[in-house]
Amino acid sequence: MTALSIDASARLTLMACIEGGSPFWTDEVANYGAPLVLSNLRSNFYTGKKNSADRITEYVQTLDLLQLEQELADAHAQLLTPESEAWPAQLEDLANPPFGLIYRGDVSLLRSESISIVGSRNPTSYGVRIANEFASGLADREWTVISGGAYGIDTSAHQGALAAEGRTIAVLGSGLNQRYPAGNERLFKDIELHGLLISEVLPNVHAHPARFLIRNRIIASLSRGTIVVEAAYRSGSLRTARDAAEIFRVVMATPGSITSPASDGSHKLIANREAELVTSIDDVMELVLPLDDARMAT
């Protein structure tokens, strides 16, 4: 088991006791560094200063760094932090970047050109086919496909990339030992072998609904742009689109049937000019690449 640096050790401990995406704690780490924030927590510095501080201060006293490191080792997982050579700089575009990432697979993919594909967990057969075809087309052009590993459009996107012998990254809302949904376990194993699994929570952390919305910002930031395929009016995928727009990533959406509720959210993005309408991979390349490169890609 490789010894962690002081910064990495502090970040791992903070990951164990603070939910990702917290503006207050992210600012504290950015301003003072993870080791000092952890030291202040252990000395009750934050008690009474923030709603969650008392609970976190109490919990952090129970954490044993060696046990946290052992949890990583038992999961055959690695910790990635901003001081790591493979840390993707694009995460720093986020207002609240993760303290670190836990991963299995080919971490070099975080530096590859990538597009995220997201959408409904209850897609129509049309949506499944479109997500699959777009992912395969991106893989054919040697772009990495990023999604969230959920049922529906996420699954189709990952499967399309793998079927084309391409690369794909799944950003999980649970720990790597508690991969959700369980019905996608075979897909997760394939991604681990031929792509990358990442999470900002420790391996044994179970899925929680709020974490799926929180992790969407990571999906948005890692990619050059996000394609929304079949999102309903209140779909969580719209959150990913908003996260992408906030950090000036290209937001795209595919059109669906005007009578299909499964595409209401996608059509809303297009109608409000919050997303570019795309109907082919050539459309995508024209939006995410400089003009000369886009012509070569098509």
C-alpha positions as CSV (number, residue, x, y, z in Angstrom):
1,M,0.0,0.0,0.0
2,T,1.7,3.2,-1.2
3,A,1.9,5.9,1.5
4,L,-0.2,9.0,0.8
5,S,1.1,12.6,0.9
6,I,0.0,14.9,3.7
7,D,-2.4,16.6,1.3
8,A,-3.8,13.4,-0.1
9,S,-4.3,11.9,3.4
10,A,-6.2,15.1,4.4
11,R,-8.3,15.0,1.3
12,L,-9.2,11.4,1.7
13,T,-10.3,12.1,5.3
14,L,-12.4,15.0,4.2
15,M,-14.0,12.9,1.5
16,A,-15.0,10.5,4.2
17,C,-16.9,13.1,6.2
18,I,-18.0,15.9,3.9
19,E,-20.4,15.5,1.0
20,G,-19.0,16.7,-2.3
21,G,-20.0,20.0,-3.9
22,S,-20.3,22.0,-0.6
23,P,-19.5,25.6,-1.4
24,F,-18.4,26.4,2.2
25,W,-16.0,23.5,2.6
26,T,-14.7,23.7,-1.0
27,D,-13.8,27.4,-0.4
28,E,-12.1,26.5,2.9
29,V,-9.9,23.9,1.2
30,A,-9.1,26.3,-1.7
31,N,-8.2,29.1,0.7
32,Y,-6.3,27.2,3.4
33,G,-5.5,23.8,2.1
34,A,-6.9,20.4,3.1
35,P,-4.4,19.7,5.9
36,L,-5.2,22.9,7.8
37,V,-9.0,22.4,7.3
38,L,-8.7,18.9,8.7
39,S,-6.6,20.1,11.6
40,N,-9.2,22.9,12.3
41,L,-12.0,20.3,12.3
42,R,-10.2,18.1,14.8
43,S,-9.6,21.1,17.1
44,N,-13.2,22.2,17.0
45,F,-12.4,25.4,15.2
46,Y,-15.6,25.3,13.1
47,T,-18.0,24.4,15.9
48,G,-21.0,26.6,15.7
49,K,-19.8,28.4,12.6
50,K,-21.7,26.3,10.0
51,N,-24.8,24.2,10.2
52,S,-23.0,21.0,9.3
53,A,-19.8,21.8,11.1
54,D,-20.8,20.3,14.5
55,R,-21.8,17.0,12.9
56,I,-18.6,16.8,10.8
57,T,-16.4,17.8,13.7
58,E,-17.8,15.0,15.8
59,Y,-17.6,12.5,13.0
60,V,-14.0,13.3,11.9
61,Q,-12.8,12.4,15.4
62,T,-13.9,8.8,14.7
63,L,-12.0,8.4,11.4
64,D,-8.8,6.4,11.2
65,L,-6.6,7.2,8.2
66,L,-5.2,3.7,8.1
67,Q,-8.7,2.2,7.9
68,L,-9.6,4.6,5.1
69,E,-6.4,3.6,3.2
70,Q,-7.2,0.0,3.8
71,E,-10.7,0.5,2.4
72,L,-9.0,1.8,-0.8
73,A,-6.6,-1.1,-0.9
74,D,-9.4,-3.7,-0.3
75,A,-11.4,-2.2,-3.2
76,H,-8.3,-2.3,-5.5
77,A,-8.9,1.4,-6.0
78,Q,-6.7,4.5,-6.3
79,L,-7.0,8.0,-5.0
80,L,-6.5,10.9,-7.4
81,T,-6.0,14.4,-6.0
82,P,-5.0,17.8,-7.5
83,E,-1.3,17.1,-6.8
84,S,-1.5,14.0,-9.0
85,E,0.0,14.1,-12.4
86,A,-3.2,12.6,-13.9
87,W,-5.6,15.1,-12.2
88,P,-7.8,16.7,-15.0
89,A,-7.3,20.4,-14.9
90,Q,-10.8,21.0,-16.3
91,L,-12.3,20.1,-12.9
92,E,-10.9,23.4,-11.6
93,D,-13.5,25.2,-13.8
94,L,-16.1,24.1,-11.3
95,A,-17.1,26.4,-8.5
96,N,-17.0,23.4,-6.2
97,P,-14.5,20.8,-7.5
98,P,-14.2,17.5,-5.8
99,F,-11.6,17.1,-3.0
100,G,-10.4,14.0,-4.8
101,L,-11.5,11.1,-7.0
102,I,-11.5,7.4,-6.3
103,Y,-10.9,5.3,-9.5
104,R,-10.5,1.9,-11.1
105,G,-9.4,1.6,-14.7
106,D,-7.4,3.7,-17.2
107,V,-7.0,7.0,-15.4
108,S,-5.3,8.5,-18.5
109,L,-8.7,8.8,-20.1
110,L,-9.4,11.8,-17.9
111,R,-7.0,13.7,-20.2
112,S,-8.6,12.5,-23.4
113,E,-11.0,14.4,-25.6
114,S,-14.5,13.5,-24.4
115,I,-18.2,14.2,-24.8
116,S,-20.8,13.3,-22.2
117,I,-24.1,11.8,-23.1
118,V,-27.0,11.9,-20.6
119,G,-30.7,11.5,-20.6
120,S,-33.8,9.7,-19.3
121,R,-33.6,6.6,-17.1
122,N,-36.8,5.5,-18.8
123,P,-36.1,6.2,-22.5
124,T,-38.1,5.1,-25.5
125,S,-36.6,2.7,-28.0
126,Y,-35.8,5.7,-30.2
127,G,-33.8,7.3,-27.3
128,V,-31.9,4.1,-26.7
129,R,-30.9,3.9,-30.4
130,I,-29.9,7.5,-30.7
131,A,-27.7,7.4,-27.5
132,N,-26.1,4.2,-28.8
133,E,-25.4,5.5,-32.2
134,F,-24.0,8.8,-31.0
135,A,-21.7,7.0,-28.6
136,S,-20.5,4.6,-31.3
137,G,-19.9,7.5,-33.6
138,L,-17.8,9.3,-31.0
139,A,-15.8,6.2,-30.3
140,D,-15.2,5.7,-34.0
141,R,-13.6,9.2,-34.0
142,E,-11.5,8.2,-30.9
143,W,-13.4,10.4,-28.5
144,T,-14.2,9.2,-25.0
145,V,-17.8,8.9,-23.9
146,I,-18.7,10.0,-20.4
147,S,-21.9,9.2,-18.6
148,G,-23.3,8.3,-15.2
149,G,-23.8,4.5,-15.3
150,A,-27.5,4.7,-14.7
151,Y,-30.2,2.8,-16.5
152,G,-31.6,4.2,-19.7
153,I,-29.6,6.7,-21.8
154,D,-26.5,6.3,-19.6
155,T,-26.4,2.6,-20.2
156,S,-26.9,2.9,-23.9
157,A,-24.1,5.5,-24.2
158,H,-21.6,3.3,-22.4
159,Q,-22.7,0.2,-24.4
160,G,-22.4,2.1,-27.7
161,A,-18.9,3.2,-26.9
162,L,-17.8,-0.3,-25.8
163,A,-19.5,-2.0,-28.8
164,A,-17.4,0.2,-31.1
165,E,-14.3,-0.8,-29.1
166,G,-14.0,2.7,-27.8
167,R,-13.4,4.3,-24.4
168,T,-15.9,5.3,-21.8
169,I,-15.9,6.8,-18.3
170,A,-18.7,6.2,-15.7
171,V,-19.0,8.8,-13.0
172,L,-20.8,7.1,-10.2
173,G,-23.0,8.5,-7.4
174,S,-21.9,5.7,-5.1
175,G,-18.7,4.0,-4.0
176,L,-16.9,1.7,-6.3
177,N,-17.8,-1.3,-4.1
178,Q,-21.5,-0.3,-4.0
179,R,-22.0,0.4,-7.7
180,Y,-25.6,1.5,-8.5
181,P,-27.7,0.3,-10.1
182,A,-26.8,-3.4,-9.3
183,G,-28.4,-4.5,-12.5
184,N,-25.6,-2.8,-14.4
185,E,-22.8,-4.8,-12.7
186,R,-21.7,-6.5,-15.8
187,L,-21.5,-3.2,-17.6
188,F,-19.5,-1.7,-14.8
189,K,-17.0,-4.6,-15.0
190,D,-16.7,-4.0,-18.8
191,I,-16.1,-0.3,-18.2
192,E,-13.5,-1.1,-15.5
193,L,-11.6,-3.3,-18.0
194,H,-11.9,-1.1,-21.1
195,G,-12.5,2.4,-19.6
196,L,-12.6,4.1,-16.2
197,L,-14.9,4.1,-13.1
198,I,-14.7,7.2,-10.9
199,S,-16.4,8.5,-7.8
200,E,-15.9,11.3,-5.3
201,V,-17.0,9.1,-2.4
202,L,-15.2,6.2,-0.7
203,P,-15.6,2.7,-2.0
204,N,-18.1,1.4,0.6
205,V,-20.5,4.4,0.4
206,H,-24.0,3.5,-0.7
207,A,-26.0,5.3,-3.3
208,H,-28.1,8.3,-2.2
209,P,-30.5,10.3,-4.5
210,A,-28.8,13.6,-3.8
211,R,-25.4,12.3,-4.8
212,F,-26.5,11.7,-8.3
213,L,-27.3,15.3,-8.8
214,I,-24.1,16.4,-7.1
215,R,-21.9,14.1,-9.3
216,N,-23.5,15.6,-12.5
217,R,-21.2,18.6,-12.2
218,I,-18.2,16.2,-12.6
219,I,-19.7,14.6,-15.8
220,A,-20.2,18.1,-17.2
221,S,-16.8,19.4,-16.4
222,L,-14.7,16.5,-17.7
223,S,-16.1,16.7,-21.2
224,R,-15.8,19.2,-24.0
225,G,-19.6,19.2,-24.3
226,T,-22.8,17.5,-23.1
227,I,-25.4,15.9,-25.3
228,V,-28.9,15.5,-23.8
229,V,-30.9,12.6,-25.3
230,E,-34.5,12.3,-24.3
231,A,-34.9,14.2,-21.1
232,A,-38.3,14.6,-19.5
233,Y,-39.5,18.0,-18.3
234,R,-38.0,17.4,-14.8
235,S,-35.2,15.2,-15.7
236,G,-31.9,15.2,-13.7
237,S,-30.2,15.4,-17.0
238,L,-31.2,19.0,-17.2
239,R,-29.1,19.6,-14.1
240,T,-26.1,18.3,-16.0
241,A,-26.9,20.6,-18.9
242,R,-27.1,23.6,-16.5
243,D,-23.8,22.5,-14.8
244,A,-22.2,22.4,-18.3
245,A,-23.5,25.8,-19.3
246,E,-22.3,27.4,-16.1
247,I,-18.7,26.5,-17.0
248,F,-19.0,27.3,-20.7
249,R,-19.2,23.8,-22.0
250,V,-21.1,23.2,-25.2
251,V,-24.7,22.0,-24.4
252,M,-26.4,20.0,-27.1
253,A,-29.7,18.1,-27.4
254,T,-31.3,15.7,-29.8
255,P,-34.9,16.3,-30.9
256,G,-37.6,13.7,-30.3
257,S,-41.2,13.3,-31.1
258,I,-43.3,16.4,-30.3
259,T,-45.9,14.0,-28.7
260,S,-43.4,12.2,-26.5
261,P,-43.1,13.4,-22.8
262,A,-39.7,11.7,-22.8
263,S,-38.3,14.6,-24.9
264,D,-40.1,17.5,-23.2
265,G,-37.0,18.6,-21.3
266,S,-34.7,18.3,-24.4
267,H,-37.2,20.4,-26.5
268,K,-37.3,23.0,-23.7
269,L,-33.5,23.3,-23.8
270,I,-33.6,23.8,-27.6
271,A,-36.6,26.2,-27.5
272,N,-34.9,28.3,-24.8
273,R,-31.7,28.3,-26.7
274,E,-30.0,26.7,-23.8
275,A,-28.8,23.8,-26.1
276,E,-27.8,23.4,-29.7
277,L,-29.9,21.0,-31.7
278,V,-27.8,18.1,-33.0
279,T,-28.9,15.3,-35.3
280,S,-25.6,13.7,-36.2
281,I,-22.0,13.3,-35.0
282,D,-21.0,15.8,-37.7
283,D,-23.2,18.4,-35.9
284,V,-21.4,17.6,-32.7
285,M,-17.9,17.9,-34.1
286,E,-18.8,21.3,-35.7
287,L,-19.7,22.6,-32.3
288,V,-16.9,21.2,-30.1
289,L,-14.0,21.5,-32.5
290,P,-12.4,24.5,-34.3
291,L,-13.7,24.8,-37.8
292,D,-10.6,23.3,-39.6
293,D,-10.5,20.4,-37.2
294,A,-14.2,19.8,-37.5
295,R,-13.9,19.5,-41.3
296,M,-11.1,17.0,-40.9
297,A,-13.2,15.0,-38.4
298,T,-16.1,14.7,-40.8
